[in-house]
Each structure stands twice: as structure tokens, then as C-alpha cells.
Amino acid sequence: MQFYSTNSPDVKVSLKEAVLRGLASDKGLFMPEVIPHLDASFFGDIQNKSLPEIGFEVLKPFFCPDIPEETFKAIVEDALNFPIPTVPVSKNIYSLELFHGPTLAFKDVGARFMARILSYFVQDQEKEINILVATSGDTGSAVANGFFEVPGINVFVLYPKGLVSQVQEKQFTTLGKNITSIEVDGTFDDCQRMVKEAFLDQELNDQLVLTSANSINLARLLPQSVYYHHAYAQLKKAGIKEDVVFCVPSGNFGNLTAGLVAREMGLPVKKFIAATNINDIVPKYLVTGEYVPAPSKSTIANAMDVGDPSNFVRIMDLYDADHSLVSARVEGLSYTDDEIRVGIKRVDDSCRYVMDPHGATAFMALENKLKSGEMGVFLETAHPAKFPEVVETVIGRAVVVPERLQAFMKGVPQSSRLSANLKELKAFLLK
Ligand SMILES: *Cc1c(COP(=O)(O)O)cnc(C)c1O
């Protein structure tokens, strides 16, 4: 399959080029030239298929034969090596628990896929590939763990000194091997600027192969379609016959876009609901038809503090910027921090289910929009133990910390310290 840029649909590139570049040279985002339709027979017995089996069938049309089928099958099995269960929370609401991966957040899925796909494409290259990533927390840990011990790839994580939570910091500074952590004397914006400058620096690029692991990369986005199919399979297996509504806590809208792709592939979905915090650019668009980006505001669901969601252009591309088509498929709702806290508390009290602040927005939006005769699934994108300050205060007791998070906490952090300028970063990378 070939891929085009949202800015110039006539220019097509190969899978390899789309994955290695991430962003098209005209600054557009890559899209698959067609969204393949899966056979009715696939959905007919989807309830009997395992997560990797579903993953292979759903993704094969995009990734094969550019990647040979047998190789791709192994990549899928290796990337999806943890469960993604659909768990009942209330009478008609299920939680799709996306936090059973190494860093306890859904970004593990995309990061693990992208690492293995990139590794496949660079295996015949002499030079190792160097991933530079600036992080305020979550992205760094998902990318570092996704790429950990993947051959041919080195990862450099830049993070602002003192501004990343201890749990998050431990998740990338304790790995070692092909993961190098760099503590920058500055802010997240400084880290991001240094990474951008490094990508533009001629001398650096002459000597090193530099790439980003940005979330706009298709190798991160498309694999996220898989768990929508998997959720449907689990509901079907449980004998549920109602139409399914998916509710997605959204920031850059990659997760929701992947859901829309799943729907266009034939997955029976009644509707999508986009839940946001007060950064409600898309919910407003869905009502008014006007897209008005704004500076992001910080909230307790901080992975969704986005004022100009990068994947919005992909949603526009999927539906030819037709507001009536988009709003027929997606509804939106937004929540304040106080409402999120109340939601976490209420669901803990009434259902004995502890949610993280992102998942909580989705639960509430789903509950609000669900009609009788519909079954709802919300995406629980992170484990509540990743947000102890918020969650434990609200529910009044400690959250049980999963073992793999505890293991990170016991690790010994290692990082190098740099000033916030390109000169130091350059010297560091070249030595
Ligand atoms: C990144 C993130 C989101 C937002 O996902 P998008 O694909 O950017 O919309 C939601 N919840 C958590 C926990 C995240 O880390």
C-alpha cells in the first residue's frame, strides 16, 4: 500500500518512507491511500480470535507485503505481548483497559509497534538510527520502553530537570542499554526546541541518522485500530448483541482517529464520543462546525492538554472536511478538573472501579450520551497508579501499584545533565 500527505493527496510514498519520515516534507500527515474493508467472515468469528490474530488481520493490508507476512506476524505477536481486557464497570458500560503494557498507558501499543517496524526497515542499513524525543513524562517512558533492546536503534530522551514526576522519570532513566536519558536544565519547551534544532542541524545529520518517534507517525497510529476490534470481539464473546458506542479520552486525537479507521474497515460501531478536559477545541467544532485552536490550558488530565490536536487534519481528510459526516459519527463532551474528580469518586463509590483522570472523562461522557439499547466501551488509557496525587486524594486510599511499576521504582536512575542549548546536545550526541 502507498501513503499520501494530507497536504498533497496526489503524491504517494511507500510504507518505508512514510514510517521513516513521520511527517511529510510538505508538513502534511501521511494517510493510507485506501482504507481496506475486512471480510464479513473476519467479523463472523472474530470472537474466537486472539489479540495478535486480530492484530495481524487488521494491519496486514497496510503493512504487507512491504513487510513479509511471516515477519509481520512475529512483529505483531512481539508488540502485543500483554492483554487488553474489556472489563464490565456498570450495567451497560465496559472499560477497555489499555494500561497492561510496560509503562501502564495505551501509548505502549503504538510505541512498541513503531519500534519494531522501524527496526525492520533499518536492519539492512549500516548506520544505527538515533531517535530523539523530548518529553514531559508519558511519551518518553512509552518510547523508551517500546524501543528498549530493539536492535539498530538508539533512543535519547530529553526531559526538563525537576519537572517530570518521579514515577515517569524512573520509567526511562532506569533502563540503560540503548536508552540514554538527558536531563536538561530548562523547561519542556527547551527540550522540544533542542530536538527540533538537532533535526535541522547539517553537521549532526551528516554524521548521524536522526529520527523522531512522534505520535503522528503512522506506525504508531494504525496499530491502535486493533484494540477496537479486540474490544468488539470480547463483547461478542460475552454474548452482547447491542450496538457498541466507543468513548475515547482525547488530546491529539490519534486514538480516536484509529477508531474511525477501524470503523471504515467495517467494524460495527454505533458512534464515537470524544471526551476532553477543558481543552475542548474538537467538542466545540463538532457542535459549531468551526475549528478554533487555542493555547492549551493545564489540567489534571494533562496528557490531553492540547490546544491544536495534530490528528484533526486526519479526521478532516477521512471525511472530506464534511462537518455533517464527522458529527454524525462523533459527538464530544468536555469536563473541568472538579468534574473529573467527582467522576472518579462517584464511580469508585458506586462501581468499585478506580479510574485515572483521562479515563474518567471518557466514562462520564459515555454515561451522558449512552441511549437505552446501546452498550458502551470507554478507553481507559492509563493506570490510576500513574496519577496517585489526584486519584488517591479523591478516593481517600492508596491505589494498588502494579508490580511492573514497583520494579521501575526500585531501579537506579542514570542520566546525563546538559544545559538547554543545541551546542551541548550536539557535542554529547557526537561523542
Ligand atoms: C496521550 C494520552 C491521551 C490522548 O491520546 P490522543 O491519541 O493524543 O488523543 C489520553 N490519555 C492518556 C493517558 C494519554 O497518555
The ligand as an SDF file (V2000), in Angstrom:
LIG
                    3D

 15 15  0  0  0  0  0  0  0  0999 V2000
   -1.6960   10.5090   25.1370 C   0  0  0  0  0  0  0  0  0  0  0  0
   -2.8200   10.2260   26.0820 C   0  0  0  0  0  0  0  0  0  0  0  0
   -4.1720   10.5180   25.7670 C   0  0  0  0  0  0  0  0  0  0  0  0
   -4.5720   11.2230   24.4950 C   0  0  0  0  0  0  0  0  0  0  0  0
   -4.4620   10.4050   23.3670 O   0  0  0  0  0  0  0  0  0  0  0  0
   -4.5200   11.0300   21.8970 P   0  0  0  0  0  0  0  0  0  0  0  0
   -4.3020    9.9020   20.9770 O   0  0  0  0  0  0  0  0  0  0  0  0
   -3.4030   12.0580   21.8370 O   0  0  0  0  0  0  0  0  0  0  0  0
   -5.8510   11.6800   21.7460 O   0  0  0  0  0  0  0  0  0  0  0  0
   -5.1680   10.1400   26.6590 C   0  0  0  0  0  0  0  0  0  0  0  0
   -4.8650    9.5480   27.8270 N   0  0  0  0  0  0  0  0  0  0  0  0
   -3.5890    9.2630   28.1820 C   0  0  0  0  0  0  0  0  0  0  0  0
   -3.3330    8.6240   29.4970 C   0  0  0  0  0  0  0  0  0  0  0  0
   -2.5200    9.5810   27.3230 C   0  0  0  0  0  0  0  0  0  0  0  0
   -1.2570    9.3160   27.6970 O   0  0  0  0  0  0  0  0  0  0  0  0
  1  2  1  0
  2  3  1  0
  2 14  2  0
  3  4  1  0
  3 10  2  0
  4  5  1  0
  5  6  1  0
  6  7  2  0
  6  8  1  0
  6  9  1  0
 10 11  1  0
 11 12  2  0
 12 13  1  0
 12 14  1  0
 14 15  1  0
M  END
$$$$
